[in-house]
Amino acid sequence: MKKLTIFAGLLLFTFTSIFAQNLTLESVCKNLSERPNTTGDFVQTKTIQANGRKLTSSGKFILSKLGIMWKTEKPFPSSLILTEDSMVQIAANGKKSVMSGKDNQIFSNISSTLSSVFSGDSQALMNNFVCDFSDDEKGNWAVKLSPKDSTIASVMKILVLSGKWSENSGAALDSLELAETSGNSILYEFKNQKYPKELSADEKQNFVVE
């Protein structure tokens, strides 16, 4: 029994060592890109530096090759849809506003960054950010992204993506935290994630910009 315990321990140590060596920004992005769509729930917490106030909202999200959708349900219903070159906001009364993604650099940058992550394009991340990838050898990973572009850097100080990796389910993105140069910060926490091969017709319709 003692020999069996020692053998199991050595096996676990060997697996952990190999696991740690293989977990990189490239491998995480590649694994995430193998899922064409990710849906789930989110909680957004915005912290205002001036008074320490925290503003919380929650709802559902879609990350897909068509774009990104944040559908806020609480405290007030609204939707934000980001495509490759457009940003669509839908108010509680159903009024839709369509803008160029260039009109909101923060959300546009988050959109392009997540698109790079979920398309497996780690090189695009490295071209646009100083990337600091780390993992704790237990499956928890994080990458800190500092923008190289001075225009983006004037608005966004750092963007941190973090998640987990397991042998059975692969990589998952659990949170996204944005630190603005103003001192404010925005934290997105993702839960109940699913990975449908196809979006429903209604879900696809969200990305049709009219």
Backbone as numpy.savetxt, mean C-alpha at the origin, in Angstrom:
# Nx Ny Nz CAx CAy CAz Cx Cy Cz
14.27 -38.55 21.60 13.44 -37.35 21.60 14.30 -36.10 21.60
15.42 -36.16 22.38 16.32 -35.01 22.45 16.95 -34.74 21.09
17.34 -35.84 20.39 17.93 -35.68 19.06 16.92 -35.09 18.09
15.67 -35.53 18.22 14.61 -35.04 17.34 14.38 -33.55 17.57
14.42 -33.13 18.84 14.24 -31.72 19.18 15.36 -30.87 18.60
16.60 -31.38 18.73 17.76 -30.66 18.18 17.66 -30.56 16.67
17.26 -31.67 16.02 17.12 -31.67 14.56 16.06 -30.67 14.11
14.92 -30.63 14.84 13.84 -29.69 14.50 14.33 -28.26 14.65
15.10 -28.01 15.70 15.63 -26.68 15.92 16.58 -26.26 14.82
17.45 -27.17 14.39 18.39 -26.87 13.30 17.64 -26.64 12.00
16.59 -27.42 11.78 15.80 -27.27 10.57 15.11 -25.91 10.54
14.56 -25.50 11.69 13.91 -24.20 11.79 14.91 -23.08 11.58
16.10 -23.21 12.16 17.14 -22.20 12.00 17.57 -22.08 10.54
17.72 -23.22 9.88 18.13 -23.23 8.47 17.06 -22.59 7.61
15.78 -22.95 7.87 14.68 -22.37 7.09 14.61 -20.87 7.27
14.76 -20.41 8.55 14.70 -18.98 8.84 15.81 -18.24 8.13
16.99 -18.82 8.10 18.14 -18.17 7.45 17.91 -18.04 5.95
17.42 -19.12 5.33 17.14 -19.08 3.89 16.02 -18.10 3.61
15.00 -18.16 4.47 13.84 -17.26 4.32 14.27 -15.81 4.35
15.15 -15.48 5.33 15.60 -14.10 5.47 16.39 -13.64 4.27
17.21 -14.54 3.70 18.03 -14.18 2.57 17.19 -13.92 1.32
16.07 -14.62 1.20 15.26 -14.51 -0.01 14.27 -13.35 0.03
14.01 -12.81 1.20 13.02 -11.75 1.33 13.66 -10.41 1.00
13.29 -9.87 -0.15 13.84 -8.60 -0.63 12.71 -7.74 -1.17
13.02 -6.50 -1.48 12.02 -5.63 -2.09 11.54 -6.23 -3.40
12.48 -6.78 -4.18 12.12 -7.38 -5.47 11.19 -8.58 -5.28
11.49 -9.44 -4.31 10.66 -10.64 -4.13 9.27 -10.28 -3.60
9.19 -9.27 -2.72 7.89 -8.84 -2.21 7.04 -8.26 -3.34
7.64 -7.36 -4.14 6.90 -6.75 -5.26 6.47 -7.81 -6.27
7.35 -8.75 -6.56 7.04 -9.81 -7.52 5.86 -10.64 -7.03
5.87 -10.98 -5.75 4.80 -11.79 -5.20 3.47 -11.05 -5.20
3.49 -9.77 -4.81 2.27 -8.97 -4.80 1.69 -8.82 -6.21
2.58 -8.73 -7.21 2.14 -8.53 -8.60 1.45 -9.77 -9.17
1.63 -10.91 -8.53 1.00 -12.14 -9.01 -0.50 -12.16 -8.72
-0.95 -11.20 -7.89 -2.38 -11.07 -7.60 -2.91 -9.88 -8.38
-3.78 -10.09 -9.35 -4.25 -8.97 -10.18 -5.09 -7.95 -9.43
-5.74 -8.37 -8.35 -6.62 -7.46 -7.60 -6.52 -7.73 -6.10
-6.60 -6.67 -5.33 -6.66 -6.79 -3.87 -7.80 -5.92 -3.37
-8.67 -6.50 -2.56 -9.78 -5.74 -1.99 -9.79 -5.95 -0.47
-10.46 -5.05 0.23 -10.53 -5.20 1.68 -11.05 -3.95 2.35
-10.82 -3.86 3.65 -11.25 -2.72 4.45 -10.03 -1.89 4.85
-10.25 -0.60 5.05 -9.16 0.25 5.50 -9.61 1.16 6.63
-8.65 1.55 7.44 -8.85 2.59 8.45 -7.78 3.64 8.19
-8.20 4.88 8.02 -7.26 5.97 7.78 -7.22 6.87 9.01
-6.02 7.14 9.47 -5.85 8.05 10.61 -4.91 9.18 10.20
-5.42 10.39 10.20 -4.60 11.55 9.89 -4.30 12.29 11.18
-3.01 12.51 11.43 -2.58 13.20 12.64 -2.12 14.61 12.29
-2.73 15.60 12.94 -2.38 17.00 12.71 -1.31 17.41 13.72
-0.15 17.78 13.24 0.96 18.09 14.13 0.66 19.29 15.04
0.00 20.30 14.51 -0.22 21.55 15.25 -0.92 21.35 16.58
-1.90 20.43 16.61 -2.67 20.24 17.85 -2.74 18.78 18.30
-2.09 17.89 17.54 -2.09 16.48 17.92 -3.41 15.78 17.65
-4.33 16.46 17.00 -5.65 15.89 16.73 -5.56 14.76 15.73
-6.33 13.72 15.95 -6.37 12.57 15.04 -7.74 12.48 14.39
-7.75 12.44 13.08 -8.99 12.32 12.31 -9.04 10.92 11.71
-10.09 10.19 12.05 -10.18 8.79 11.62 -11.36 8.58 10.68
-11.12 7.81 9.63 -12.19 7.42 8.71 -11.96 5.96 8.33
-12.99 5.33 7.81 -12.86 3.92 7.44 -13.77 3.60 6.26
-13.45 2.50 5.61 -14.23 2.09 4.45 -13.62 0.90 3.75
-13.82 0.85 2.45 -13.33 -0.27 1.65 -12.38 0.24 0.56
-11.49 -0.64 0.12 -10.53 -0.24 -0.92 -10.42 -1.32 -1.99
-9.97 -0.87 -3.15 -9.63 -1.78 -4.26 -8.28 -1.35 -4.81
-7.37 -2.29 -4.93 -6.10 -2.06 -5.61 -6.08 -2.99 -6.81
-6.00 -2.43 -7.99 -6.01 -3.26 -9.19 -5.21 -2.59 -10.29
-5.05 -3.29 -11.39 -4.34 -2.73 -12.53 -5.13 -1.60 -13.18
-6.44 -1.55 -12.89 -7.28 -0.46 -13.41 -7.06 0.83 -12.63
-6.66 0.69 -11.38 -6.47 1.87 -10.53 -6.69 1.53 -9.07
-6.89 2.56 -8.28 -7.07 2.41 -6.84 -8.35 3.13 -6.43
-9.13 2.50 -5.57 -10.34 3.15 -5.08 -10.37 3.12 -3.55
-10.59 4.28 -2.95 -10.83 4.38 -1.51 -12.30 4.79 -1.35
-13.12 3.90 -0.85 -14.54 4.19 -0.63 -14.78 4.38 0.86
-14.81 5.64 1.29 -15.01 5.95 2.70 -16.48 5.77 3.08
-16.71 5.07 4.18 -18.07 4.83 4.66 -18.37 5.61 5.93
-17.36 5.80 6.78 -17.49 6.53 8.03 -16.33 7.51 8.17
-16.54 8.70 8.72 -17.81 9.21 9.29 -18.79 9.70 8.23
-18.31 9.98 7.01 -19.18 10.46 5.95 -18.85 9.70 4.67
-19.85 9.29 3.91 -19.58 8.55 2.67 -18.96 9.42 1.59
-17.96 8.88 0.92 -17.33 9.54 -0.22 -16.43 8.52 -0.90
-15.98 8.84 -2.10 -15.09 7.94 -2.82 -13.98 8.73 -3.48
-12.80 8.12 -3.50 -11.67 8.68 -4.22 -11.14 7.59 -5.13
-11.10 7.87 -6.43 -10.66 6.89 -7.41 -9.45 7.45 -8.16
-8.39 6.69 -8.16 -7.15 7.10 -8.82 -6.83 6.16 -9.96
-6.73 6.70 -11.15 -6.30 5.92 -12.30 -4.91 6.40 -12.68
-4.42 5.94 -13.80 -3.07 6.28 -14.20 -2.87 7.79 -14.36
-3.90 8.50 -14.84 -3.73 9.93 -15.08 -4.89 10.79 -14.59
-5.82 10.20 -13.83 -6.97 10.97 -13.36 -7.26 10.70 -11.89
-7.91 11.67 -11.27 -8.36 11.53 -9.90 -9.84 11.92 -9.87
-10.66 11.01 -9.38 -12.11 11.23 -9.33 -12.56 11.24 -7.88
-13.25 12.28 -7.49 -13.82 12.37 -6.15 -15.33 12.37 -6.25
-15.98 11.54 -5.43 -17.44 11.47 -5.42 -17.90 11.80 -4.01
-18.68 12.88 -3.88 -19.15 13.35 -2.58 -20.34 12.53 -2.11
-20.77 12.78 -0.87 -21.88 12.05 -0.29 -23.17 12.22 -1.09
-23.33 13.39 -1.74 -24.54 13.64 -2.53 -24.44 13.09 -3.95
-23.36 12.39 -4.25 -23.19 11.78 -5.56 -22.50 12.66 -6.58
-22.19 13.90 -6.21 -21.51 14.81 -7.14 -20.11 14.32 -7.42
-19.78 14.25 -8.71 -18.48 13.73 -9.14 -17.60 14.85 -9.66
-16.36 14.86 -9.21 -15.36 15.82 -9.69 -14.19 15.04 -10.29
-13.85 15.37 -11.51 -12.74 14.70 -12.20 -11.61 15.68 -12.39
-10.42 15.30 -11.94 -9.25 16.15 -12.05 -8.07 15.36 -12.60
-7.11 16.08 -13.10 -5.87 15.44 -13.50 -5.14 15.01 -12.24
-4.48 13.86 -12.30 -3.72 13.39 -11.16 -2.63 14.36 -10.74
-2.22 15.20 -11.67 -1.17 16.17 -11.38 -1.63 17.26 -10.41
-2.97 17.39 -10.24 -3.50 18.43 -9.38 -3.38 18.09 -7.89
-3.10 16.84 -7.58 -2.90 16.43 -6.19 -1.70 15.51 -6.16
-0.55 16.07 -5.90 0.69 15.32 -6.00 0.80 14.19 -4.99
0.24 14.40 -3.78 0.35 13.36 -2.77 -0.39 12.10 -3.21
-1.68 12.24 -3.55 -2.45 11.07 -3.94 -1.96 10.49 -5.26
-1.53 11.35 -6.17 -0.99 10.86 -7.43 0.26 10.03 -7.19
1.09 10.50 -6.26 2.32 9.77 -5.97 2.04 8.45 -5.26
1.07 8.46 -4.34 0.69 7.21 -3.69 0.18 6.22 -4.73
-0.62 6.72 -5.67 -1.18 5.88 -6.73 -0.07 5.25 -7.56
0.87 6.07 -8.03 1.94 5.54 -8.88 2.86 4.61 -8.11
3.06 4.92 -6.82 3.91 4.06 -5.99 3.28 2.70 -5.78
1.99 2.68 -5.39 1.31 1.41 -5.20 1.19 0.63 -6.51
1.02 1.35 -7.61 0.96 0.69 -8.92 2.29 0.00 -9.21
3.39 0.67 -8.87 4.71 0.06 -9.07 4.87 -1.18 -8.21
4.43 -1.07 -6.94 4.54 -2.20 -6.02 3.73 -3.39 -6.51
2.46 -3.13 -6.88 1.56 -4.21 -7.24 1.72 -4.69 -8.68
2.54 -4.00 -9.48 2.85 -4.49 -10.82 4.22 -5.19 -10.82
4.86 -5.22 -9.65 6.15 -5.88 -9.55 7.30 -5.05 -10.06
7.06 -3.75 -10.30 8.09 -2.90 -10.89 8.94 -2.26 -9.79
9.77 -3.07 -9.14 10.62 -2.55 -8.07 11.64 -1.56 -8.60
12.01 -1.70 -9.88 12.99 -0.78 -10.46 12.43 0.64 -10.52
11.13 0.77 -10.80 10.50 2.09 -10.83 10.56 2.74 -9.46
10.39 1.94 -8.41 10.50 2.47 -7.06 11.91 2.99 -6.80
12.89 2.19 -7.20 14.28 2.58 -6.96 14.69 3.78 -7.80
14.03 3.96 -8.95 14.33 5.12 -9.79 13.79 6.41 -9.16
12.66 6.30 -8.46 11.99 7.48 -7.93 12.21 7.72 -6.44
12.70 6.70 -5.74 12.87 6.81 -4.29 14.21 6.22 -3.85
14.68 6.71 -2.74 15.74 6.02 -2.01 15.02 4.96 -1.18
15.28 3.69 -1.46 14.52 2.60 -0.83 15.33 1.93 0.27
14.74 1.85 1.44 15.37 1.19 2.58 14.49 0.03 3.00
14.83 -1.18 2.54 14.02 -2.37 2.81 14.58 -3.12 4.01
13.68 -3.60 4.86 14.11 -4.36 6.03 13.10 -5.44 6.36
13.55 -6.48 7.05 12.64 -7.50 7.57 13.21 -8.02 8.88
12.33 -8.60 9.71 12.77 -9.05 11.03 13.05 -10.54 11.09
13.12 -11.19 9.92 13.39 -12.62 9.81 12.25 -13.47 10.37
11.11 -12.83 10.64 9.93 -13.56 11.11 8.75 -13.36 10.16
9.04 -12.77 9.00 7.99 -12.56 8.02 7.44 -11.16 7.97
7.85 -10.30 8.90 7.41 -8.91 8.88 8.40 -8.08 8.07
7.91 -7.33 7.10 8.80 -6.55 6.25 8.33 -5.09 6.18
9.23 -4.22 5.80 8.89 -2.81 5.65 9.86 -2.18 4.65
9.38 -1.19 3.92 10.25 -0.44 3.02 9.96 1.05 3.20
11.01 1.80 3.49 10.90 3.26 3.64 11.30 3.89 2.32
10.44 4.73 1.78 10.66 5.36 0.49 10.83 6.86 0.66
12.00 7.36 0.33 12.27 8.80 0.39 12.34 9.33 -1.03
11.49 10.27 -1.41 11.44 10.73 -2.81 12.72 11.41 -3.25
13.12 11.10 -4.49 14.30 11.73 -5.08 13.93 13.05 -5.77
12.71 13.09 -6.31 12.25 14.28 -7.02 12.00 15.42 -6.04
12.59 16.57 -6.29 12.49 17.70 -5.36 11.05 18.22 -5.23
10.28 18.13 -6.31 8.89 18.59 -6.25 8.07 17.73 -5.31
8.23 16.41 -5.42 7.53 15.49 -4.53 8.06 15.64 -3.10
9.38 15.78 -2.98 10.00 15.90 -1.65 9.54 17.15 -0.91
9.09 18.15 -1.64 8.61 19.38 -0.99 7.27 19.16 -0.31
6.58 18.07 -0.67 5.27 17.77 -0.10 5.33 16.53 0.80
6.05 15.52 0.34 6.10 14.24 1.04 7.51 13.96 1.55
7.63 13.75 2.85 8.93 13.48 3.44 9.33 12.02 3.27
8.44 11.13 3.65 8.74 9.70 3.55 7.44 8.90 3.47
7.51 7.77 2.80 6.38 6.87 2.66 6.84 5.49 3.12
6.13 4.90 4.06 6.52 3.59 4.59 5.44 2.56 4.29
5.81 1.51 3.59 4.91 0.39 3.34 5.37 -0.77 4.21
4.44 -1.45 4.84 4.82 -2.59 5.67 3.79 -3.70 5.56
4.25 -4.91 5.83 3.35 -6.05 5.72 3.96 -7.31 6.26
3.37 -8.42 5.87 3.83 -9.73 6.34 4.06 -10.65 5.16
4.88 -11.65 5.39 5.12 -12.68 4.40 4.99 -14.03 5.08
4.24 -14.94 4.46 4.15 -16.31 4.97 4.33 -17.26 3.81
4.81 -18.44 4.11 5.08 -19.42 3.06 3.78 -19.82 2.35
2.69 -19.88 3.10 1.42 -20.33 2.53 0.72 -19.27 1.68
0.70 -18.03 2.18 -0.07 -16.99 1.48 0.79 -15.94 0.78
2.10 -15.98 0.95 2.98 -15.02 0.28 2.96 -13.67 0.97
3.16 -12.61 0.18 3.27 -11.26 0.73 1.90 -10.60 0.85
1.76 -9.78 1.88 0.55 -8.98 2.07 0.96 -7.60 2.54
0.30 -6.58 2.01 0.53 -5.20 2.44 -0.47 -4.88 3.54
0.03 -4.56 4.74 -0.84 -4.32 5.89 -1.04 -2.85 6.21
-0.06 -2.01 5.87 -0.21 -0.60 6.20 0.64 0.28 5.29
0.24 1.53 5.23 0.94 2.54 4.45 0.93 3.81 5.29
2.09 4.38 5.55 2.16 5.60 6.36 2.91 6.68 5.61
2.28 7.82 5.51 2.84 8.95 4.78 3.16 10.08 5.75
4.40 10.52 5.73 4.81 11.67 6.54 4.98 12.86 5.61
4.17 13.89 5.85 4.24 15.09 5.02 5.29 16.05 5.56
5.79 16.90 4.69 6.79 17.89 5.13 6.17 18.91 6.09
4.85 19.00 6.10 4.16 19.92 7.01 4.21 19.44 8.45
4.58 18.16 8.61 4.58 17.57 9.95 3.37 16.69 10.20
2.37 16.81 9.35 1.20 15.95 9.47 1.54 14.55 8.94
0.76 13.56 9.34 0.98 12.21 8.85 -0.36 11.53 8.57
-0.33 10.59 7.64 -1.53 9.82 7.29 -1.17 8.34 7.35
-1.93 7.57 8.11 -1.72 6.14 8.23 -2.92 5.39 7.68
-2.66 4.48 6.75 -3.69 3.58 6.24 -3.39 2.18 6.77
-4.39 1.56 7.39 -4.26 0.18 7.85 -5.25 -0.68 7.07
-4.77 -1.79 6.53 -5.59 -2.64 5.67 -5.95 -3.94 6.39
-7.23 -4.34 6.24 -7.71 -5.56 6.90 -8.62 -6.33 5.94
-8.86 -7.60 6.30 -9.81 -8.46 5.57 -9.50 -8.49 4.07
-8.26 -8.64 3.75 -7.87 -8.59 2.34 -8.27 -9.87 1.59
-8.72 -9.65 0.36 -9.05 -10.75 -0.55 -8.38 -10.48 -1.88
-8.20 -11.53 -2.66 -7.45 -11.40 -3.91 -8.21 -12.02 -5.08
-9.33 -11.40 -5.48 -10.12 -11.97 -6.59 -9.37 -11.88 -7.92
-9.52 -12.90 -8.73 -8.89 -12.88 -10.06 -9.54 -11.84 -10.95
-10.85 -11.65 -10.75 -11.59 -10.67 -11.54 -12.43 -9.79 -10.63
-12.50 -8.50 -10.96 -13.41 -7.62 -10.24 -14.82 -7.80 -10.79
-15.81 -7.48 -9.99 -17.18 -7.55 -10.47 -17.42 -6.42 -11.46
-18.51 -6.50 -12.19 -18.84 -5.45 -13.17 -19.00 -4.10 -12.47
-19.62 -4.10 -11.30 -19.81 -2.85 -10.55 -18.47 -2.28 -10.09
-17.58 -3.16 -9.66 -16.26 -2.70 -9.22 -15.46 -2.11 -10.38
-15.54 -2.73 -11.53 -14.84 -2.22 -12.72 -15.38 -0.86 -13.14
-16.70 -0.68 -12.97 -17.34 0.57 -13.40 -16.78 1.77 -12.64
-16.28 1.54 -11.42 -15.72 2.64 -10.65 -14.55 3.32 -11.36
-13.87 2.59 -12.22 -12.67 3.11 -12.87 -12.93 3.67 -14.26
-14.20 3.75 -14.64 -14.58 4.35 -15.91 -14.74 5.86 -15.68
-13.81 6.65 -16.20 -13.85 8.09 -15.98 -14.66 8.74 -17.08
-15.69 9.46 -16.70 -16.57 10.11 -17.69 -16.50 11.62 -17.56
